[in-house]
């Protein structure tokens, strides 16, 4: 996965963006993070085009 400095204050390896974090949560809940919501007829991405962090899910 990733790593922080010795004090745990800074990410030094494998930082995760907010959109990717949100996509991971949606994926864990069974919600397709690639879907759009709609404001009228305008599509609004659920996760701002984030990609799920698949390493956090168990492999079977």
Phi and psi restraints in degrees (value plus and minus 20) as a CYANA .aco file:
   2 UNK   PHI    -137.2   -97.2
   2 UNK   PSI    -192.6  -152.6
   3 UNK   PHI    -171.8  -131.8
   3 UNK   PSI     135.0   175.0
   4 UNK   PHI    -138.0   -98.0
   4 UNK   PSI     152.2   192.2
   5 UNK   PHI     -89.2   -49.2
   5 UNK   PSI     156.8   196.8
   6 UNK   PHI     -82.1   -42.1
   6 UNK   PSI     -41.7    -1.7
   7 UNK   PHI    -115.9   -75.9
   7 UNK   PSI     -24.5    15.5
   8 UNK   PHI      52.7    92.7
   8 UNK   PSI       2.2    42.2
   9 UNK   PHI    -116.9   -76.9
   9 UNK   PSI     -49.4    -9.4
  10 UNK   PHI    -147.1  -107.1
  10 UNK   PSI     120.6   160.6
  11 UNK   PHI     -98.6   -58.6
  11 UNK   PSI     106.5   146.5
  12 UNK   PHI    -133.8   -93.8
  12 UNK   PSI     -31.4     8.6
  13 UNK   PHI    -168.1  -128.1
  13 UNK   PSI     111.0   151.0
  14 UNK   PHI      38.7    78.7
  14 UNK   PSI      38.7    78.7
  15 UNK   PHI     -85.5   -45.5
  15 UNK   PSI     133.5   173.5
  16 UNK   PHI    -140.2  -100.2
  16 UNK   PSI     111.2   151.2
  17 UNK   PHI     -98.1   -58.1
  17 UNK   PSI     140.0   180.0
  18 UNK   PHI     -80.4   -40.4
  18 UNK   PSI     -65.9   -25.9
  19 UNK   PHI     -78.5   -38.5
  19 UNK   PSI     -58.9   -18.9
  20 UNK   PHI     -87.6   -47.6
  20 UNK   PSI     -59.3   -19.3
  21 UNK   PHI     -80.9   -40.9
  21 UNK   PSI     -66.7   -26.7
  22 UNK   PHI     -83.8   -43.8
  22 UNK   PSI     -61.0   -21.0
  23 UNK   PHI     -81.8   -41.8
  23 UNK   PSI     -57.8   -17.8
  24 UNK   PHI     -85.0   -45.0
  24 UNK   PSI     -63.4   -23.4
  25 UNK   PHI     -82.3   -42.3
  25 UNK   PSI     -67.1   -27.1
  26 UNK   PHI     -80.0   -40.0
  26 UNK   PSI     -63.7   -23.7
  27 UNK   PHI     -81.0   -41.0
  27 UNK   PSI     -62.8   -22.8
  28 UNK   PHI     -82.8   -42.8
  28 UNK   PSI     -49.1    -9.1
  29 UNK   PHI    -108.0   -68.0
  29 UNK   PSI     -19.8    20.2
  30 UNK   PHI      62.9   102.9
  30 UNK   PSI      -2.7    37.3
  31 UNK   PHI    -121.8   -81.8
  31 UNK   PSI     109.1   149.1
  32 UNK   PHI     -87.2   -47.2
  32 UNK   PSI      91.5   131.5
  33 UNK   PHI     -90.1   -50.1
  33 UNK   PSI     -30.1     9.9
  34 UNK   PHI    -106.9   -66.9
  34 UNK   PSI     -24.8    15.2
  35 UNK   PHI     -93.4   -53.4
  35 UNK   PSI     142.0   182.0
  36 UNK   PHI    -132.3   -92.3
  36 UNK   PSI     127.6   167.6
  37 UNK   PHI    -115.1   -75.1
  37 UNK   PSI     147.2   187.2
  38 UNK   PHI    -148.3  -108.3
  38 UNK   PSI     110.2   150.2
  39 UNK   PHI    -125.2   -85.2
  39 UNK   PSI      73.8   113.8
  40 UNK   PHI      51.2    91.2
  40 UNK   PSI    -140.0  -100.0
  41 UNK   PHI    -122.9   -82.9
  41 UNK   PSI     -21.2    18.8
  42 UNK   PHI    -106.1   -66.1
  42 UNK   PSI     102.5   142.5
  43 UNK   PHI     -93.6   -53.6
  43 UNK   PSI     117.4   157.4
  44 UNK   PHI    -145.6  -105.6
  44 UNK   PSI      96.3   136.3
  45 UNK   PHI     -82.5   -42.5
  45 UNK   PSI     119.3   159.3
  46 UNK   PHI     -82.4   -42.4
  46 UNK   PSI     -62.7   -22.7
  47 UNK   PHI    -138.4   -98.4
  47 UNK   PSI      -1.5    38.5
  48 UNK   PHI      36.5    76.5
  48 UNK   PSI      20.0    60.0
  49 UNK   PHI      46.8    86.8
  49 UNK   PSI       8.8    48.8
  50 UNK   PHI     -92.8   -52.8
  50 UNK   PSI     136.4   176.4
  51 UNK   PHI    -134.0   -94.0
  51 UNK   PSI     114.0   154.0
  52 UNK   PHI     -81.8   -41.8
  52 UNK   PSI     125.8   165.8
  53 UNK   PHI    -107.7   -67.7
  53 UNK   PSI      73.9   113.9
  54 UNK   PHI     -89.9   -49.9
  54 UNK   PSI     -40.6    -0.6
  55 UNK   PHI     -83.1   -43.1
  55 UNK   PSI     -40.8    -0.8
  56 UNK   PHI    -101.6   -61.6
  56 UNK   PSI     -30.2     9.8
  57 UNK   PHI    -115.2   -75.2
  57 UNK   PSI     120.5   160.5
  58 UNK   PHI     -84.2   -44.2
  58 UNK   PSI     122.2   162.2
  59 UNK   PHI    -111.9   -71.9
  59 UNK   PSI     119.4   159.4
